[in-house]
Amino acid sequence: MNKILPIIVLVFSYLYADTPNRESDRDYFNSQKKLALQGDVGAMEQVYRLYRQGVGCPKNYVEAYAYLSVARSHSVKVYTNPWSMKNPLDPEMESEMSPQVIAEAQRRSLELEEIIEKNKNSLQQEKNQKTKEQEREEIREQERLKVQEEERKKSIWQKLKDLFK
């Protein structure tokens, strides 16, 4: 029994040591998806891998294909060779997909493009709004400082007048 116990412990530790933390996988997936929907190409590629492997989300080739397609279209630096743009995105994954599923994934990639573009526009509008608010705040602060300076000058002149009376 003494010889079997270490083996049992070793087997169980091996089996459970590589058990993924589903909660952290889901959190990672959600954070990457949020970034991807804001136009982050690296995050799009991560979301593709996560959907492809079913890590932090259900395995979904349509979504995987769509995110990879959008990432490729947004990634000018990586895919500058026109020949590479004509190649399949993921030949192994595509071989497991029917033409109808590939067509659905292509439609989904167009939807993603629209979502990402809207998100980028709204983020830009928020940034512009913050910039306008900051400009207004700076103007208010300048006006406040100007008023303070005028009051200080008046106070000094009043003290000088009182001094020479």
HELIX and SHEET records of a PDB file:
HELIX    1   1 ILE A    4  ALA A   17  1                                  14    
HELIX    2   2 ARG A   22  ALA A   36  1                                  15    
HELIX    3   3 VAL A   41  GLN A   53  1                                  13    
HELIX    4   4 TYR A   61  HIS A   74  1                                  14    
HELIX    5   5 PRO A   82  LYS A   86  1                                   5    
HELIX    6   6 PRO A   91  SER A   95  1                                   5    
HELIX    7   7 PRO A   99  LEU A  163  1                                  65    
END                                                                             
